[in-house]
Amino acid sequence: MKQLAEFIPIALFFIAYQLDGQSFSLAGWEYQFDGIFSATAVLMAATVLQVTVTYAMTRTLEKRLLW
């Protein structure tokens, strides 16, 4: 389970990178993916979410996740 949770941010990074130039609309808000910059933002947000969920489930943080 931990390995899958650690893989999700990387997969989301590559998915966002492939969406370069495409637009995303949600409730009147529109965003156009801008290659590596958008993919990096998705990676950072997904990593924070992944660490938060892992901490909520196990109540411990691995040192390698904080480095």
WOZI-V730527 format. One line per field, one symbol per residue. ss: DSSP state (A for helix, B for strand, O for the rest). psi: psi as a letter, one per 40 degrees, with the letter a starting at -180 (. if undefined). burial: I if it has 24 or more other C-alpha atoms within 12 Angstrom, else O. A space follows every 10 residues. Layout:
ss=???
psi=???
burial=???
This chain:
ss=OAAAAAAAAA AAAAAAAAOO OOBBBBOOBB BBOOOAAAAA AAAAAAAAAA AAAAAAAAOO OOAAAAO
psi=dddddddddd dddddddeeh eiihhhfehh hhhfbddddd dddddddddd dddddddefi hiddde.
burial=OOOOOIOIII OIIOOIIOOO OOOOOOOOOO OOIOOOOIIO OIIOOIIOOI IOOOOOOOOO OOOOOOO
